[in-house]
Amino acid sequence: MNKQDAQKLLAKAGWYLNRNEAEIYNFTNALLLCAIIDTEERIKGSELKNIIAYTDHLNHSIMRFDEFNNSIRYLLQLGLVEEIDKRFFVNKEWYNRKFRHRNKSFKDIMIKNLQKQLYLAERSYKINKNIESKITEIDFENIIEEYITNIK
């Protein structure tokens, strides 16, 4: 997708971005980061089942493993998220610097702001391409199955 196509697509969704931002932004990355921030519990972090439920609620779609894996790897590599025992924690230093004056529950407006911050972080943080999530496709599929069973 070229820059103009990306801008048109985002404009249809009500997002008007400047020329340089549109090709970098990735909705799935921002949605996942928003889910981790909004579902994170102080000591326990954010569990996959809560992330799945949150993203389904906001986007009305259950994330596929490849979407999750690509986005979580990106966030881990940027250093914006840390994984401990298959639970996710947002980088507090980054979050407090960018969003300390905002409410914890941000939803649609925050996703747009997170996309912008991801664009800026990509330019200012060193990406560590060796970092991978510990969550396997089997873990992911089990959580999806449990989630679907519980919403019926």
C-alpha positions as CSV (number, residue, x, y, z in Angstrom):
1,M,0.0,0.0,0.0
2,N,1.4,3.4,-0.9
3,K,1.2,6.5,1.2
4,Q,-1.8,8.0,-0.7
5,D,-3.8,4.8,-0.4
6,A,-3.0,4.6,3.3
7,Q,-4.1,8.2,3.8
8,K,-7.4,7.5,1.9
9,L,-8.0,4.4,4.0
10,L,-7.4,6.2,7.3
11,A,-9.4,9.2,6.1
12,K,-12.4,6.9,5.6
13,A,-12.0,5.9,9.2
14,G,-12.0,9.6,10.2
15,W,-8.3,9.9,10.7
16,Y,-6.6,12.7,8.9
17,L,-2.8,12.4,9.1
18,N,0.0,14.4,7.7
19,R,1.8,13.0,4.6
20,N,4.8,11.6,6.5
21,E,2.8,9.8,9.2
22,A,0.4,7.7,7.1
23,E,2.8,5.1,5.7
24,I,4.3,4.3,9.1
25,Y,1.2,4.0,11.2
26,N,-0.1,0.6,11.9
27,F,-3.5,0.2,13.5
28,T,-2.9,-3.3,14.9
29,N,0.3,-2.2,16.7
30,A,-1.6,0.8,18.3
31,L,-4.6,-1.3,19.1
32,L,-2.4,-3.9,20.8
33,L,-0.5,-1.3,22.7
34,C,-3.7,0.4,23.8
35,A,-5.0,-3.0,25.0
36,I,-1.9,-3.7,27.0
37,I,-2.0,-0.2,28.6
38,D,-5.7,-0.4,29.4
39,T,-5.8,-4.0,30.7
40,E,-2.5,-4.0,32.6
41,E,-2.7,-4.6,36.3
42,R,0.1,-3.1,38.3
43,I,1.8,-6.3,39.6
44,K,0.3,-8.9,37.3
45,G,0.7,-7.1,33.9
46,S,-1.7,-7.7,31.0
47,E,-2.8,-11.3,30.3
48,L,-3.4,-12.5,26.8
49,K,-7.0,-13.3,27.5
50,N,-7.7,-9.7,28.5
51,I,-5.8,-8.4,25.5
52,I,-7.9,-10.6,23.2
53,A,-11.2,-9.5,24.8
54,Y,-10.2,-5.8,24.7
55,T,-9.2,-5.8,21.1
56,D,-12.3,-7.7,20.1
57,H,-14.5,-5.2,22.0
58,L,-12.8,-2.2,20.4
59,N,-12.3,-3.6,16.9
60,H,-15.2,-6.1,16.7
61,S,-12.8,-8.7,15.5
62,I,-10.7,-11.4,17.1
63,M,-7.1,-10.9,16.3
64,R,-5.3,-13.7,14.4
65,F,-2.0,-15.1,15.8
66,D,0.1,-13.6,12.9
67,E,-1.4,-10.1,13.7
68,F,-0.7,-10.5,17.4
69,N,2.7,-12.0,16.9
70,N,3.9,-9.3,14.4
71,S,2.6,-6.5,16.6
72,I,3.8,-7.8,19.9
73,R,7.2,-8.5,18.5
74,Y,7.3,-4.9,17.1
75,L,6.3,-3.5,20.5
76,L,8.8,-5.7,22.3
77,Q,11.6,-4.8,19.9
78,L,10.9,-1.1,20.3
79,G,11.1,-1.5,24.1
80,L,7.7,-0.1,24.6
81,V,6.4,-3.3,26.1
82,E,8.1,-6.0,28.3
83,E,7.1,-9.6,28.6
84,I,7.5,-11.5,31.9
85,D,6.0,-15.0,32.2
86,K,3.7,-14.5,29.2
87,R,2.3,-11.3,30.7
88,F,2.9,-7.8,29.2
89,F,3.9,-4.6,30.9
90,V,4.1,-1.2,29.2
91,N,7.4,0.7,29.5
92,K,6.5,3.0,32.4
93,E,9.2,5.6,31.6
94,W,7.9,6.0,28.0
95,Y,4.2,5.9,29.0
96,N,4.6,8.5,31.8
97,R,6.6,10.8,29.5
98,K,4.0,10.7,26.8
99,F,0.7,10.2,28.5
100,R,0.9,11.0,32.2
101,H,-1.7,13.8,32.0
102,R,-4.3,11.5,30.4
103,N,-7.0,9.3,31.8
104,K,-6.2,5.5,32.0
105,S,-9.2,4.7,29.7
106,F,-8.6,6.3,26.4
107,K,-10.1,4.1,23.6
108,D,-10.5,5.5,20.1
109,I,-8.7,8.9,20.6
110,M,-5.8,7.2,22.3
111,I,-5.3,4.7,19.5
112,K,-4.7,7.6,17.2
113,N,-2.3,9.2,19.6
114,L,-0.5,5.8,20.1
115,Q,-0.1,5.5,16.4
116,K,1.7,8.8,16.4
117,Q,3.9,7.8,19.3
118,L,4.8,4.6,17.6
119,Y,5.9,6.5,14.6
120,L,8.0,8.8,16.7
121,A,9.4,5.9,18.8
122,E,10.4,4.0,15.7
123,R,12.5,7.0,14.7
124,S,14.1,7.5,18.2
125,Y,14.5,4.0,19.7
126,K,16.9,1.4,18.6
127,I,14.9,-1.7,17.5
128,N,16.3,-4.9,18.9
129,K,15.2,-7.4,16.3
130,N,16.3,-10.4,18.4
131,I,13.4,-10.1,20.8
132,E,10.5,-12.5,20.3
133,S,7.3,-13.2,22.4
134,K,7.2,-16.3,24.5
135,I,3.5,-16.8,23.5
136,T,3.2,-19.6,21.0
137,E,0.6,-20.2,18.4
138,I,-0.8,-23.0,20.6
139,D,-1.0,-20.7,23.6
140,F,-2.8,-18.1,21.5
141,E,-5.3,-20.6,20.0
142,N,-6.1,-22.0,23.4
143,I,-6.9,-18.5,24.7
144,I,-9.0,-17.8,21.7
145,E,-11.0,-21.0,22.2
146,E,-11.5,-20.2,25.9
147,Y,-12.6,-16.7,25.0
148,I,-15.1,-17.8,22.4
149,T,-16.5,-20.4,24.8
150,N,-16.9,-17.9,27.5
151,I,-18.8,-15.3,25.4
152,K,-21.4,-17.8,24.1
